[in-house]
């Protein structure tokens, strides 16, 4: 479709589909009016709205994602389309300070025709944030003095959340502990499965490279 109609036309079609999806929801009362004012008629109307909304949303999302991919996969040097491919495994960059914790994925791309190289950086399916340290000391063997002593956390833990599905994720919690006997500091990682809840921090939307969805 992009080769036949052009990227702008397909992008406009995708936006139009999303607008029609919103209109189908806003006009639900009028759709109800077209059916008999019975329970069965309202069920049919609800089903029609769901089908229209789902179809327009899926179509619009796919068209916009495709146009973004075509734009991103075009080489900035030679101008050829579908030219970018990953030249090596991505790098994971983690930055941890007492105030914030940040994880990004750096992907490296290369044009298969002219060899032009570039990189992109995004969070992809990783959310990162600082947690709250435990205020109560806990007893644990120290790797330095070899004694079973009390430990305290000297810095807020780092929390890395890896999305496994729309409702679950794996949490990797890195805790920074200090032995109260010898002062030795250690890093401990904990992993647990988490079911997303409404009280979780809202994810800040980051710009992702469209090439990762089709690679």
trRosetta pair geometry for C-beta under 8 A, 3 or more apart (Angstrom, degrees):
i j d omega theta_ij theta_ji phi_ij phi_ji
1 4 5.8 -62 -143 43 29 106
1 5 5.6 -16 174 20 70 114
1 10 5.3 114 123 -98 111 123
1 63 7.9 -58 92 -126 149 96
2 5 6.9 -67 -119 57 20 80
2 6 6.9 -22 -166 158 55 8
2 7 5.3 29 -151 -83 103 64
2 10 5.2 -57 -88 -5 73 155
2 66 6.8 -150 -43 137 127 111
2 67 6.6 162 -100 -98 124 73
2 70 5.6 -165 180 -69 169 170
5 9 4.0 -108 151 83 109 140
5 10 5.8 127 82 -48 120 84
6 9 4.8 85 67 9 90 105
6 10 7.1 -169 90 -4 46 89
7 10 5.9 -62 -148 41 33 106
7 11 6.0 33 157 -20 69 109
7 67 5.2 121 -161 -143 89 101
7 70 6.1 -153 -105 92 118 135
7 71 6.8 107 -160 -63 152 93
8 11 5.7 -55 -144 38 29 112
8 12 6.3 31 155 -19 64 106
9 12 5.7 -54 -148 37 30 111
9 13 6.4 34 151 -22 63 104
10 13 5.4 -50 -148 34 35 115
10 14 6.6 39 151 -21 64 101
10 63 5.5 -153 170 -168 86 102
10 66 7.0 -72 148 89 137 114
10 67 5.4 171 98 -72 109 115
11 14 5.7 -51 -153 32 33 114
11 15 6.7 32 151 -15 64 103
11 63 7.1 170 -103 143 30 98
11 64 6.5 75 -136 -112 69 65
11 67 4.4 164 -76 167 91 177
12 15 5.7 -53 -149 37 35 110
12 16 6.3 38 150 -22 66 106
13 16 5.5 -53 -147 36 33 115
13 17 6.5 37 152 -23 65 101
13 63 5.6 -110 93 -173 95 160
14 17 5.7 -49 -150 30 33 112
14 18 6.8 29 153 -15 63 103
14 59 7.5 -156 -121 131 64 69
14 60 4.7 112 -169 -156 64 61
14 61 7.5 151 -161 -37 108 10
14 62 7.6 -149 -117 71 110 50
14 63 3.2 -160 -80 92 104 114
14 64 4.0 165 151 -49 151 78
14 67 6.8 -130 -1 4 146 127
15 18 5.8 -54 -152 37 35 110
15 19 6.4 37 149 -20 66 105
15 60 6.9 110 -75 -151 12 111
15 64 7.2 94 -56 -79 64 115
16 19 5.5 -53 -149 36 34 114
16 20 6.4 35 152 -19 66 104
16 60 7.5 -159 69 -105 47 108
17 20 5.7 -53 -149 36 32 111
17 21 6.6 39 149 -25 63 101
17 56 4.7 -176 -179 -166 78 74
17 57 7.5 179 140 -72 99 17
17 59 4.6 -127 -156 95 154 102
17 60 3.2 -165 89 -67 110 94
17 63 6.6 119 18 21 139 135
18 21 5.4 -46 -151 28 36 117
18 22 6.8 35 151 -16 64 100
18 56 6.9 156 -88 147 23 96
18 57 6.7 67 -113 -114 67 55
18 60 3.9 162 -48 164 77 162
18 61 7.5 100 -79 -52 105 63
18 64 7.7 13 -33 -28 129 136
19 22 5.8 -54 -154 36 35 109
19 23 6.3 35 149 -19 67 107
20 23 5.4 -51 -143 38 36 114
20 24 6.3 44 154 -27 66 100
20 52 7.7 -109 145 171 97 100
20 56 4.5 -138 91 -137 101 146
20 60 7.9 175 42 -53 93 128
21 24 5.8 -49 -151 27 30 113
21 25 7.1 25 151 -13 59 102
21 52 7.4 171 -118 135 56 76
21 53 5.1 86 -157 -146 83 60
21 56 3.7 -170 -66 98 85 119
21 57 4.5 96 -121 -59 156 77
21 60 6.5 -103 -14 7 128 140
22 25 5.9 -58 -159 35 36 108
22 26 6.3 28 150 -15 70 110
23 26 5.6 -59 -142 42 35 109
23 27 5.9 16 163 -6 70 114
24 27 6.3 -64 -137 47 24 98
24 28 7.5 61 153 -68 55 74
24 31 7.8 38 -163 -45 70 144
24 49 5.8 155 158 -148 99 71
24 52 4.1 -168 -141 117 152 124
24 53 5.0 -155 91 -69 130 74
24 56 6.5 160 -4 15 136 145
25 28 6.1 -14 -167 -39 38 109
25 49 6.9 97 -98 -174 50 113
25 53 5.9 64 -57 -97 92 127
27 30 4.7 -41 -176 39 88 116
27 31 6.0 94 124 -26 85 94
28 31 5.5 -54 -149 36 36 113
28 32 6.5 44 150 -24 66 100
28 45 7.5 108 -169 152 75 109
28 49 5.3 27 -114 -108 95 150
29 32 5.5 -47 -152 30 34 115
29 33 6.7 40 148 -25 63 101
30 33 5.4 -47 -153 27 38 118
30 34 7.1 44 148 -26 62 96
31 34 5.7 -46 -159 22 40 114
31 35 7.4 22 151 -6 64 102
31 45 5.0 142 129 -160 96 103
31 48 6.2 -160 -178 90 132 124
31 49 5.9 149 82 -67 162 100
32 35 6.3 -70 -161 41 37 100
32 37 7.9 59 160 -105 93 69
32 41 7.8 95 -160 130 64 98
32 42 6.1 14 -135 -116 100 80
32 45 4.8 97 -97 162 55 167
34 45 7.2 142 60 -105 90 109
35 38 8.0 -102 141 41 97 74
35 41 3.6 163 147 -178 108 99
35 42 6.7 172 93 -68 134 36
35 44 5.5 166 -125 76 149 112
35 45 4.6 -130 10 -55 142 107
36 40 7.4 13 71 76 115 88
36 41 3.7 -157 63 -67 72 149
37 41 6.4 -38 -37 69 8 143
37 42 7.6 35 -152 -50 40 98
38 41 4.5 96 51 7 77 104
38 42 7.0 -145 91 -5 39 85
39 42 5.9 -55 -147 37 30 108
39 43 6.4 34 152 -21 63 105
40 43 5.6 -53 -150 34 33 114
40 44 6.5 34 152 -18 65 103
41 44 5.7 -53 -151 35 34 111
41 45 6.4 34 150 -19 66 105
42 45 5.4 -50 -145 36 37 114
42 46 6.3 40 153 -21 66 102
43 46 5.7 -50 -146 35 31 112
43 47 6.4 33 153 -18 63 105
44 47 5.7 -55 -149 37 31 113
44 48 6.4 35 151 -22 65 104
45 48 5.6 -53 -149 33 33 113
45 49 6.5 32 153 -19 65 103
46 49 5.8 -53 -149 35 32 110
46 50 6.4 32 153 -19 65 106
47 50 5.7 -54 -147 36 32 112
47 51 6.3 31 155 -19 65 106
48 51 5.8 -56 -148 37 30 110
48 52 6.3 27 156 -17 65 108
49 52 5.8 -57 -146 39 30 109
49 53 6.0 26 159 -17 66 110
50 53 6.0 -57 -142 40 26 108
50 54 6.0 22 161 -15 64 112
51 54 6.1 -59 -142 41 24 107
51 55 6.0 22 161 -18 63 113
52 55 6.0 -61 -144 38 24 108
52 56 6.2 15 164 -10 64 112
53 56 6.3 -61 -143 41 24 103
53 57 6.0 21 161 -17 63 115
54 57 5.9 -60 -143 40 25 110
54 58 6.1 21 162 -16 64 111
55 58 6.2 -58 -144 38 24 106
55 59 6.1 20 160 -14 63 113
56 59 5.9 -59 -143 41 27 109
56 60 6.0 25 161 -17 65 112
57 60 6.0 -58 -143 40 25 108
57 61 6.1 23 161 -17 63 110
58 61 6.0 -57 -144 38 26 109
58 62 6.3 23 159 -17 63 111
59 62 6.0 -60 -148 38 27 109
59 63 6.3 24 157 -18 64 109
60 63 5.9 -56 -145 36 30 109
60 64 6.3 22 160 -12 66 109
61 64 6.1 -61 -146 41 28 105
61 65 6.0 26 157 -18 65 112
62 65 5.8 -56 -141 39 28 111
62 66 6.2 30 157 -23 63 108
63 66 5.8 -56 -148 34 28 112
63 67 6.6 23 157 -15 64 105
64 67 6.0 -54 -147 37 32 107
64 68 6.4 33 154 -18 65 106
65 68 5.8 -55 -149 37 31 112
65 69 6.3 33 153 -22 64 106
65 210 6.9 170 -163 -146 65 110
65 213 6.4 -81 -173 107 117 157
66 69 5.7 -54 -149 34 31 112
66 70 6.4 30 155 -19 65 104
67 70 5.7 -51 -145 35 34 111
67 71 6.4 34 155 -18 65 105
68 71 5.9 -57 -150 37 31 111
68 72 6.2 21 156 -13 66 112
68 210 4.0 -174 130 -94 102 156
69 72 5.9 -63 -144 42 29 105
69 73 5.8 18 162 -14 68 115
69 210 4.5 -139 -82 144 55 116
69 211 6.5 123 -141 -89 76 46
69 213 6.6 -104 -85 67 118 105
69 214 4.9 64 -144 -5 143 143
70 73 6.0 -59 -135 42 25 104
70 74 6.7 38 158 -36 59 101
70 81 6.3 -7 -163 -152 85 116
70 82 7.6 -36 -128 -58 68 76
71 74 6.1 -52 -159 14 28 114
71 210 7.4 63 61 47 88 148
72 84 7.2 -73 136 34 73 151
72 209 6.2 143 -167 -172 147 76
72 210 4.3 160 9 55 148 104
72 211 5.0 -133 122 -44 124 90
73 81 6.5 56 103 -171 96 63
73 82 5.2 16 138 -102 131 37
73 83 6.5 144 160 34 75 56
73 84 4.9 -137 -143 32 60 103
73 210 7.8 -92 -30 96 84 102
73 211 5.7 132 -76 -103 81 101
73 214 7.5 -56 -58 74 136 133
74 79 6.5 -6 176 -160 104 43
74 80 7.0 -176 -149 91 67 31
74 81 5.0 -31 -97 -105 85 61
74 82 7.8 4 -80 -17 54 35
74 83 6.7 58 -144 21 29 107
74 84 7.9 -16 31 -17 13 106
75 78 4.8 15 96 48 138 82
75 79 6.2 -62 74 -13 85 13
75 80 5.2 24 22 47 117 74
75 83 4.1 -40 -37 79 105 149
75 84 6.7 161 -78 -56 70 82
75 111 4.2 52 -110 -111 127 132
75 113 6.6 -108 -24 47 159 112
75 114 6.3 125 171 32 157 114
75 116 5.7 118 -162 47 109 132
76 79 7.9 24 -156 -74 14 52
76 116 6.7 -145 56 141 79 153
76 118 7.2 57 20 -35 127 149
77 111 6.6 -117 43 -8 111 161
77 114 5.4 -129 96 90 124 149
77 116 4.0 169 7 -69 137 151
78 83 7.1 173 66 -135 112 169
78 111 6.5 142 24 170 114 155
78 113 5.5 -109 69 97 160 124
78 114 4.2 160 -35 -23 129 138
78 116 7.0 -166 -5 -9 90 127
80 83 4.5 99 92 -64 97 132
80 111 7.3 111 56 -163 107 116
80 113 5.1 51 39 12 153 159
80 114 7.8 151 15 -11 119 102
83 111 4.6 6 146 -144 115 85
83 112 5.6 -149 -166 32 65 83
83 113 5.4 -58 -140 6 119 108
83 114 7.9 15 -180 18 141 85
84 109 4.6 -2 -167 -174 109 125
84 110 7.2 136 -147 65 62 27
84 111 6.2 -42 -88 -90 58 57
84 112 7.7 -164 -92 -12 10 85
84 211 5.7 -60 99 -122 130 149
85 109 6.9 140 70 -151 23 75
85 110 6.3 -38 67 64 72 77
85 112 5.5 50 9 -55 120 107
85 215 7.4 133 -137 -137 60 103
86 89 7.9 60 156 -92 126 24
86 90 7.5 -60 -148 -54 133 82
86 107 6.1 -72 -115 -174 108 102
86 108 6.4 88 -156 75 72 63
86 109 6.1 -57 -97 -98 46 59
86 110 7.7 61 179 18 12 84
86 215 6.2 61 -20 -164 112 146
87 108 5.2 -75 53 120 95 103
87 109 6.6 115 -6 -162 95 12
87 110 3.9 70 -60 -9 123 124
87 117 6.7 -37 0 -122 156 105
88 108 5.2 8 46 63 91 134
90 105 5.2 19 159 -178 140 94
90 106 6.0 160 -167 78 84 48
90 107 4.5 -39 -102 -91 108 68
90 108 7.1 175 -103 4 55 76
91 105 7.5 152 79 -160 47 49
91 106 4.4 -13 61 60 97 108
91 108 7.8 61 -5 -29 97 105
92 103 6.8 -11 -174 -166 93 96
92 104 7.7 162 -156 83 49 42
92 105 6.1 -23 -103 -104 66 66
92 106 7.7 -162 -74 20 19 80
93 103 7.1 158 85 -153 54 47
93 104 5.0 -11 60 60 103 89
93 105 7.8 -173 20 -83 78 18
93 106 6.0 56 -15 -18 113 114
93 121 7.8 -18 28 -139 132 115
94 101 7.6 -9 -170 -170 89 84
94 102 7.3 162 -153 86 45 51
94 103 5.1 -8 -103 -103 77 80
94 128 7.8 -175 -131 -126 86 157
94 158 7.8 70 -175 175 120 155
94 160 8.0 -47 -117 -82 123 130
95 100 7.6 15 109 104 99 92
95 101 7.1 173 90 -150 59 41
95 102 4.6 -2 55 57 102 98
95 103 7.9 -165 24 -71 66 40
96 101 4.9 10 -112 -114 75 87
96 102 8.0 -165 -70 27 45 60
96 158 5.2 -59 -116 -77 124 139
96 174 7.7 -69 -105 86 156 139
97 100 5.7 22 53 48 101 66
97 101 7.5 -162 33 -72 58 53
98 155 5.8 -110 -111 -139 77 104
98 156 7.0 100 -162 23 58 97
99 130 7.4 -105 158 -44 25 156
100 130 6.2 -107 -123 -33 32 116
101 128 5.1 -120 117 160 92 107
101 129 6.3 84 60 160 104 8
101 130 5.2 139 3 -67 106 70
101 158 4.2 157 -126 -130 155 96
101 159 7.2 128 76 35 148 55
101 160 7.9 -107 142 -65 128 75
102 128 5.7 139 -127 90 24 137
103 123 6.7 89 91 -132 76 86
103 126 5.1 -82 102 136 125 135
103 128 4.1 136 10 -46 100 146
103 160 5.9 61 -28 -120 156 106
104 121 5.1 20 165 -176 131 99
104 122 6.7 152 -156 82 88 12
104 123 5.9 -69 -112 -82 62 60
105 121 7.2 164 79 -149 45 53
105 122 6.1 -25 57 70 91 64
105 123 6.9 112 9 -138 90 16
105 124 5.0 1 23 -2 141 124
105 126 6.9 129 -33 16 106 130
106 119 5.8 6 -176 -180 94 121
106 120 7.4 167 -151 83 52 40
106 121 5.1 -14 -100 -99 75 84
107 119 6.6 162 83 -155 45 69
107 120 5.2 -10 58 58 95 89
107 121 7.9 -176 20 -78 68 37
107 209 6.4 -118 51 41 131 153
107 211 7.7 -162 111 83 147 114
107 212 6.5 -172 -32 -80 167 109
108 117 7.0 -6 -177 -167 91 103
108 118 7.9 175 -154 95 53 33
108 119 5.2 -27 -102 -101 61 89
109 117 6.8 157 88 -153 55 55
109 118 5.4 -15 63 66 103 75
109 119 6.8 171 16 -91 80 33
109 120 6.9 38 -12 -5 120 100
109 211 6.8 44 -97 96 138 167
110 115 6.4 -20 -173 -152 102 45
110 116 7.1 161 -154 81 54 42
110 117 5.0 -16 -100 -99 79 77
111 114 5.0 3 102 50 136 77
111 115 6.0 -47 68 8 89 10
111 116 4.3 36 7 43 126 85
111 117 7.7 -118 8 -62 77 40
120 209 3.8 65 141 -67 161 138
120 211 7.4 145 13 38 155 115
120 212 8.0 -135 86 -37 137 108
122 206 5.7 152 -153 125 81 119
122 207 6.5 -113 -107 95 110 52
122 208 4.2 102 -169 -115 161 63
122 209 5.9 -149 -11 -5 134 79
122 212 7.7 -127 53 0 137 149
123 126 5.2 -128 179 68 79 81
123 127 7.0 61 165 -87 133 43
123 128 7.4 -138 -139 7 118 97
123 206 4.8 97 16 42 109 153
123 208 7.6 -86 49 -85 62 95
124 208 6.2 104 -91 -124 53 122
124 212 6.7 -90 -108 133 112 164
125 162 6.5 56 118 -159 98 61
125 163 4.2 -109 -178 43 104 109
126 160 6.4 -24 -163 -167 104 91
126 161 7.0 141 -161 74 51 56
126 162 6.0 -18 -105 -99 74 66
126 163 7.7 -129 -73 3 31 85
127 160 7.7 149 81 -161 50 43
127 161 4.2 -15 63 60 98 112
127 163 7.5 78 -5 -42 100 95
127 169 7.8 -3 31 -171 113 162
127 203 5.6 -90 -106 -110 127 106
128 158 7.1 -11 -164 -176 99 93
128 159 6.9 158 -152 87 51 59
128 160 5.4 -10 -103 -107 87 66
128 161 7.2 -164 -73 20 38 76
129 159 5.3 -19 67 63 76 107
129 161 7.8 9 16 -5 97 112
129 201 6.0 119 -88 42 167 154
130 156 4.7 43 -177 122 110 132
130 157 7.3 137 -164 77 61 46
130 158 6.7 -47 -108 -105 56 50
130 159 7.1 115 -155 14 8 93
131 156 6.0 176 70 175 53 91
131 157 4.3 -18 55 69 117 96
131 158 7.3 -145 8 -69 95 3
131 159 4.7 98 -46 -36 109 117
131 173 6.4 0 -6 -138 159 107
132 156 6.5 -42 -115 -137 23 100
132 157 7.7 -12 59 29 24 94
133 153 3.9 -161 -161 103 114 136
133 154 8.0 -154 -141 40 157 10
133 155 6.9 164 -75 105 137 23
133 156 5.0 -113 -36 -104 96 50
133 157 6.2 141 -89 -17 67 81
133 175 7.7 121 -125 -142 80 92
134 138 7.0 18 112 -23 147 116
134 153 5.5 108 46 1 75 130
134 175 8.0 5 9 -141 105 134
137 150 4.2 25 160 -178 131 114
137 151 6.4 154 -160 70 81 34
137 152 5.0 -51 -101 -74 84 85
137 180 6.7 -2 -137 -32 139 141
138 150 7.0 142 74 -150 21 67
138 151 5.7 -30 68 59 73 89
139 148 6.1 38 173 164 102 88
139 149 6.9 -146 -141 124 72 17
139 150 5.6 -46 -89 -91 65 57
139 151 7.3 138 -115 10 17 82
140 148 7.1 -130 130 -150 12 66
140 149 7.5 -33 62 66 52 53
140 151 5.1 -27 38 1 110 132
140 177 7.4 -8 57 164 143 158
141 146 7.1 -12 -172 -158 97 40
141 147 7.3 -177 -143 100 60 22
141 148 5.2 -37 -86 -94 65 68
141 149 8.0 81 -130 19 25 66
142 145 4.8 20 92 46 135 85
142 146 6.5 -69 77 -22 82 14
142 147 5.6 9 30 54 112 66
142 148 7.7 -164 0 -88 76 20
142 149 5.4 3 -28 32 119 111
142 151 7.5 160 -84 -74 87 107
142 179 4.3 43 -111 -102 130 143
142 181 6.6 -119 -24 49 157 118
142 182 6.4 132 160 30 159 116
142 184 5.8 113 -171 56 114 128
142 186 7.8 -179 -146 -17 66 136
143 146 7.7 14 -165 -76 17 54
143 184 6.9 -139 62 133 78 145
143 186 5.9 111 20 -91 123 142
144 179 6.6 -137 43 11 114 153
144 182 5.5 -138 98 91 122 146
144 184 3.6 171 10 -77 148 164
144 186 8.0 -154 -22 -55 101 111
145 149 7.1 27 74 -8 127 138
145 179 6.5 170 19 150 117 160
145 181 5.7 -112 59 101 162 122
145 182 4.2 163 -42 -24 130 142
145 184 6.7 -170 -13 -3 89 131
147 181 5.8 -36 71 66 135 170
147 182 7.9 131 32 -18 115 111
149 179 5.4 66 82 -160 131 96
149 180 6.0 -153 154 53 114 81
149 181 4.1 -95 -130 -15 162 124
149 182 7.8 145 31 3 166 82
150 179 7.8 120 82 -156 47 54
150 180 4.6 -7 82 25 94 133
150 181 7.6 125 43 -33 69 86
151 177 4.5 16 172 -179 127 117
151 178 6.4 152 -156 71 77 36
151 179 5.7 -41 -99 -95 83 47
151 180 6.7 -155 -94 -12 28 87
152 177 7.0 151 79 -151 27 70
152 178 5.7 -26 64 58 77 91
152 180 6.3 73 -4 -62 101 103
153 156 7.7 74 146 -95 124 24
153 157 7.0 -53 -154 -51 142 88
153 175 5.9 -78 -112 -172 117 99
153 176 6.0 92 -156 73 78 65
153 177 5.7 -50 -93 -95 58 61
153 178 7.6 129 -124 12 13 83
154 176 5.7 -82 57 120 80 104
154 177 7.3 121 4 -144 85 15
154 178 4.7 55 -32 -16 122 126
154 185 6.7 -60 28 -119 141 114
155 176 4.1 10 48 62 103 143
157 173 5.3 22 157 -177 140 91
157 174 5.9 165 -165 79 84 49
157 175 4.6 -34 -102 -94 114 64
157 176 6.9 -177 -96 5 59 77
158 173 7.4 158 80 -157 50 46
158 174 4.3 -3 55 53 99 108
159 171 6.2 -27 -161 -160 95 101
159 172 7.5 146 -157 76 45 51
159 173 5.5 -10 -104 -105 74 75
159 174 7.9 -153 -69 23 32 72
160 171 7.3 141 76 -159 51 49
160 172 4.4 -14 61 60 104 102
160 173 7.9 -162 26 -72 68 33
160 174 7.5 45 -4 -11 103 103
161 169 4.9 35 -178 142 92 142
161 170 7.4 157 -155 78 48 45
161 171 5.6 -17 -102 -101 73 71
161 172 8.0 -162 -72 24 30 70
161 194 7.1 -62 -131 52 103 142
162 169 5.9 164 78 -169 43 89
162 170 4.6 -12 59 58 103 95
162 171 7.9 -167 22 -75 73 25
162 172 7.1 44 -9 -7 107 105
163 169 4.9 -47 -104 -105 42 106
164 168 5.2 -39 66 100 108 93
164 169 5.6 164 9 -111 83 38
164 170 5.9 80 -38 -19 120 89
164 193 8.0 -40 20 -136 149 93
165 168 4.9 36 45 42 102 88
165 169 7.8 -139 40 -63 58 56
167 195 6.3 -2 153 -152 89 79
167 196 5.6 -131 -160 32 47 104
168 193 6.4 -6 -172 -176 114 98
168 194 6.8 151 -158 82 64 49
168 195 5.6 -36 -101 -102 77 59
168 196 6.9 -136 -83 -10 24 84
169 193 7.7 157 85 -158 34 57
169 194 5.3 -24 69 65 80 99
169 196 6.5 68 2 -58 108 94
170 191 6.4 -5 -179 -167 103 97
170 192 7.5 161 -157 84 61 32
170 193 6.0 -41 -103 -103 64 58
170 194 7.2 143 -118 16 13 87
171 190 8.0 -1 113 105 93 85
171 191 6.9 160 85 -152 56 47
171 192 5.1 -14 59 63 104 81
171 193 7.5 159 15 -113 83 8
171 194 4.7 64 -25 -23 114 128
172 189 6.1 -11 -174 -168 93 106
172 190 7.4 158 -157 80 45 46
172 191 5.3 -12 -103 -100 70 80
173 189 7.1 148 78 -158 47 52
173 190 4.5 -16 60 61 100 98
173 191 7.7 -173 20 -76 72 31
173 192 7.4 4 -1 15 112 103
174 187 6.2 -6 -173 -173 99 101
174 188 7.3 156 -155 81 52 40
174 189 5.2 -21 -99 -100 72 76
174 190 7.9 -171 -74 21 28 68
175 187 7.3 155 79 -158 46 52
175 188 4.9 -20 61 65 96 92
175 189 7.7 178 18 -84 72 27
175 190 6.8 33 -8 -4 111 108
176 185 6.8 1 -178 -172 86 106
176 186 7.9 170 -153 86 47 39
176 187 6.0 -19 -102 -104 65 72
177 185 7.0 161 87 -153 45 58
177 186 5.4 -19 66 63 95 85
177 187 7.7 166 22 -92 78 22
177 188 6.0 19 0 3 123 116
178 183 6.4 -16 -176 -157 103 45
178 184 7.2 168 -151 84 59 36
178 185 4.9 -24 -98 -98 80 76
178 186 7.8 164 -85 19 34 67
179 182 5.1 11 99 48 130 78
179 183 6.2 -51 73 3 83 10
179 184 4.7 23 21 48 123 82
179 185 7.8 -132 9 -68 76 33
179 186 7.7 57 -32 -2 93 106
180 183 7.9 36 -136 -73 17 49
196 200 5.8 -73 -156 5 76 152
197 200 5.4 126 63 -26 69 95
208 212 6.6 -82 166 39 107 127
208 213 8.0 88 122 -38 125 102
209 212 5.3 92 81 -14 93 100
210 213 6.0 -50 -169 24 55 112
210 214 7.4 18 150 5 77 107
211 214 6.5 -78 -156 49 41 91
211 215 5.7 53 153 -51 78 108
212 215 5.7 -41 -133 11 32 119
